[in-house]
Amino acid sequence: MKLIDTHCHLYLPEFENDLNDLIQRAQQNGLDKIFLPAIDSETHERLIALSEFRIQNSEFRILPMMGLHPCSVKENFEAELKIVEQYLNSETKFYAVGEIGLDYYWDLSFKAQQLIAFERQIEMAIAGNLPIVIHSRKSTQNCIDVVKKFAGRVKGIFHCFGGTLDEAKQIIDLGFYLGIGGVVTYKNSGLKEVLQQLSLENLVLETDAPYLTPVPHRGKRNEPSYTKLVCESIALALNKTNEEVAEVTSRNAQLVFQMN
């Protein structure tokens, strides 16, 4: 059973002390690939360095994205966007523009700038024939409305989906996948009920590690090996086998990141 974690911040300080052990656990729990979403210029170099990690005679890969996270959109966002563009035009191969989007949870001071940065980065993705990975905290419908402006020109993932059935259907109609992580294991999230009315063909797995740790490890640091717990939770909710969920979601991930 091969699993793909489509969203993991493995380059953050939370993983510095046991990175090799963590990667070994990931492999032991079926992880085949881990995709790294970008945050801002403070971490881009660490992200790219980690994506060069290789295990001899192994298909296991850590693969980079590039983008400006909406929570990092501040006064200097134009300079940050130029850095993103420079990286995307460099020799480094990036698999998506992400994570990008809108965050209306923490701070609304730069709401207008977030929107500009989001649309600008969608245009970068279209220019580079890359998918996008969307952060949409307290802003899912807003993000959907932005993506509708570019309908048919860009595909990708709505990361950490936890919205309504109506929002899920709008996202799927746009040709996007739903990134499902630890929230699906939370008793009162309502996400399982939404997924039960959808198809496995529209889902990819993620952890968002070190955040949003699944049950039974909630409250502790998340890690890529817990992708298996997300897989098991979805399988239970949809009355599928773990192997079927792993196979379909991994195929979806390969498609969206243009790995085939």
C-alpha positions in Angstrom: 0.0 0.0 0.0 1.6 3.3 -1.2 0.4 6.6 0.3 1.1 10.2 -0.7 1.1 13.1 1.7 0.1 16.0 -0.5 0.7 18.7 2.1 3.4 18.6 4.8 5.7 21.4 6.2 8.6 19.0 6.9 11.2 21.8 6.7 9.9 23.6 9.9 11.9 23.6 13.1 9.5 21.2 14.8 11.2 18.4 12.8 14.9 19.3 13.1 15.8 16.9 15.9 14.4 13.7 14.5 14.0 14.1 10.8 15.7 10.9 9.7 13.7 8.8 12.2 10.5 10.6 11.0 11.3 9.8 7.4 11.9 6.2 8.3 8.6 6.0 10.1 6.9 7.5 7.0 8.3 4.8 4.8 7.4 2.1 7.2 3.8 3.4 7.1 3.6 3.3 3.4 4.6 6.8 2.4 5.8 7.0 -1.2 5.9 10.8 -1.7 5.7 13.9 0.5 4.8 17.3 -1.1 6.1 20.4 0.6 4.0 23.6 0.4 5.9 26.9 0.7 5.3 29.6 3.2 7.5 32.6 2.5 11.2 33.6 1.8 12.2 32.8 5.4 11.8 29.0 4.7 12.2 28.6 0.9 15.9 27.6 1.2 15.2 24.9 3.8 12.2 23.6 1.8 14.3 23.3 -1.4 17.3 21.7 0.5 15.0 19.1 2.0 13.4 18.3 -1.4 16.8 17.2 -2.6 16.8 14.4 0.0 17.2 11.0 -1.5 17.3 7.4 -0.2 19.5 5.1 -2.3 17.6 2.6 -4.4 14.2 4.0 -3.2 11.3 5.6 -5.0 10.6 7.7 -1.9 10.6 11.4 -2.8 10.1 14.7 -1.1 8.8 17.2 -3.6 8.7 21.0 -3.5 6.0 23.6 -4.2 6.6 27.4 -4.4 4.3 30.2 -3.2 3.4 32.9 -0.7 1.1 31.7 2.2 -1.7 34.2 2.8 -0.7 34.6 6.4 2.7 35.9 5.2 1.1 38.6 3.0 2.3 41.8 4.7 3.6 45.2 3.7 6.4 43.5 1.7 4.2 41.2 -0.3 5.2 42.6 -3.6 8.9 41.8 -2.9 7.8 38.3 -1.7 5.9 37.7 -4.9 9.0 38.6 -6.9 10.9 36.0 -5.0 8.3 33.4 -5.8 8.4 34.3 -9.4 12.2 34.1 -9.5 12.1 30.6 -8.0 9.4 29.5 -10.4 11.6 30.7 -13.3 14.7 29.0 -11.9 16.1 25.5 -12.8 14.5 24.0 -9.7 11.4 21.9 -10.6 8.4 22.8 -8.5 5.2 20.6 -8.6 2.7 23.3 -7.7 2.2 26.9 -6.8 1.2 26.7 -3.1 0.2 27.1 -0.6 -1.7 30.2 -1.7 -5.1 31.6 -1.0 -7.0 33.6 1.7 -7.0 33.4 5.5 -9.6 35.4 7.3 -9.1 33.7 10.6 -6.0 35.4 12.1 -5.7 38.9 10.7 -7.8 40.9 8.2 -5.3 43.8 8.1 -4.0 42.7 4.6 -7.3 41.3 3.2 -7.1 43.3 0.0 -3.4 42.4 -0.4 -4.1 38.7 0.1 -6.6 38.8 -2.8 -4.0 40.5 -5.0 -1.4 37.9 -4.1 -3.7 35.0 -4.6 -4.8 36.1 -8.1 -1.2 37.0 -9.1 0.0 33.6 -8.1 -2.8 31.8 -9.9 -1.6 33.7 -13.0 2.0 32.5 -12.3 0.7 28.9 -12.1 -1.2 29.2 -15.4 1.9 30.7 -17.1 4.0 27.8 -15.8 1.4 25.1 -16.5 1.3 24.2 -12.8 -1.5 23.3 -10.4 -2.3 25.4 -7.3 -2.7 24.3 -3.7 -5.2 26.5 -1.9 -5.3 27.6 1.8 -8.9 28.7 2.5 -9.3 29.2 6.3 -12.6 31.0 7.0 -12.6 31.9 3.3 -13.6 28.8 1.4 -16.4 30.4 -0.6 -14.3 33.5 -1.3 -11.5 31.3 -2.6 -14.0 29.3 -4.8 -15.2 32.6 -6.3 -11.7 33.7 -7.1 -10.9 30.4 -8.8 -14.1 30.6 -10.8 -12.6 33.7 -12.6 -9.9 31.3 -13.9 -12.2 28.3 -14.5 -10.8 25.8 -17.0 -7.4 27.4 -16.9 -6.1 26.0 -13.6 -6.5 22.9 -11.5 -5.3 21.9 -8.1 -6.2 21.1 -4.5 -8.3 22.9 -1.8 -6.0 21.9 1.1 -7.4 21.0 4.5 -11.0 20.9 3.2 -13.5 21.1 6.0 -16.4 22.9 4.4 -20.0 22.2 3.4 -21.3 19.7 0.8 -22.2 22.7 -1.4 -18.7 24.0 -1.2 -17.3 20.6 -2.0 -19.5 20.2 -5.1 -18.4 23.7 -6.3 -14.8 22.8 -5.9 -15.2 19.5 -7.7 -17.1 21.2 -10.5 -14.1 23.4 -11.0 -11.9 20.3 -11.5 -10.2 20.6 -8.1 -9.5 17.9 -5.5 -10.3 18.1 -1.8 -7.2 17.7 0.5 -8.3 15.6 3.4 -6.3 15.5 6.6 -6.5 14.9 10.3 -9.8 16.8 10.7 -11.6 13.8 9.2 -10.7 11.9 12.4 -12.3 14.5 14.7 -15.6 13.4 16.2 -17.6 16.6 15.7 -16.0 18.0 12.5 -18.9 16.8 10.3 -16.4 16.0 7.5 -17.1 12.3 7.4 -20.8 13.1 6.7 -19.8 15.3 3.8 -17.4 12.8 2.3 -20.0 10.1 2.4 -21.9 12.0 -0.2 -18.9 12.4 -2.5 -16.6 10.1 -4.5 -13.2 8.9 -3.6 -12.2 10.1 -7.0 -12.3 13.7 -5.7 -10.0 13.2 -2.7 -6.3 13.4 -1.9 -4.6 12.7 1.4 -2.6 15.1 3.5 -1.3 15.7 7.0 -0.5 19.5 7.1 2.2 18.3 9.6 3.2 19.6 12.1 -0.4 20.9 12.5 -3.9 19.2 12.7 -2.7 15.9 14.2 -5.3 13.1 13.7 -6.8 11.1 16.5 -5.4 9.3 18.6 -2.4 11.7 18.6 -4.4 14.9 18.7 -2.6 17.6 20.7 0.9 16.3 19.8 3.0 17.1 16.8 1.7 15.7 13.5 4.0 13.8 11.1 3.8 12.2 7.6 3.4 8.7 8.9 0.0 9.7 10.2 -1.3 9.9 6.6 -2.1 6.2 7.2 -4.6 7.2 10.0 -6.3 9.6 7.6 -6.5 6.9 5.0 -8.0 4.5 7.5 -10.6 7.0 8.7 -11.8 7.8 5.2 -11.9 4.0 4.4 -14.2 3.5 7.4 -16.4 6.5 6.5 -16.8 5.4 2.9 -17.0 1.6 3.5 -13.9 1.1 1.4 -10.7 -0.9 2.1 -7.6 0.9 3.2 -5.9 -0.3 0.0 -8.6 1.1 -2.2 -8.4 4.5 -0.5 -4.6 4.5 -0.8 -4.7 3.5 -4.5 -7.3 6.0 -5.6 -6.0 9.0 -3.6 -2.4 8.3 -4.7 -3.5 8.1 -8.3 -5.4 11.4 -7.9 -2.3 13.0 -6.4 -0.1 11.8 -9.3 -2.6 13.3 -11.7 -3.0 16.7 -10.1 0.8 17.1 -9.7 1.3 15.9 -13.2 3.6 13.0 -12.2 2.4 10.6 -15.0 
